[in-house]
C-alpha cells in the first residue's frame, strides 16, 4: 500500500460514523415511538374492559368516564349498548415523535352484573 493512499483514506471512518450515528438514533427513536404507541393501545384496551364491566353492573356512565380519564388522561369513552351486552369504546390521541395517532379499543361485558 502506498503512503498516498493512506492519506486519502484518512478521516473516512469519521465520516462513516457521522452518517451512521444519526441514522441509528433515528431508528431507535422510531422503535421507542412504536413501543409507546403499543403501551397506549394496551392501556386503552384495559380501560375499555373495565368501563364495559362497570356499565354492565349498572354503575353511572360518569364513574366509567372518570376511570377512563384516570387510566388514560385525555381519552374519551363512548358507551355502546348492544342487546344484552354493554360495550365501551375508548379513544385516545397520543403524540408519538410529534405525530398524533388515533388509538381505539373496544370491549363488551354481559349486562346485568
Secondary structure as UniProt FT lines:
FT   HELIX           3..9
FT   TURN            10..11
FT   HELIX           12..56
FT   TURN            57..58
FT   HELIX           61..71
FT   TURN            73..74
FT   STRAND          76..82
FT   TURN            83..84
FT   STRAND          85..92
FT   STRAND          95..96
FT   TURN            97..98
FT   STRAND          99..100
FT   STRAND          103..110
//
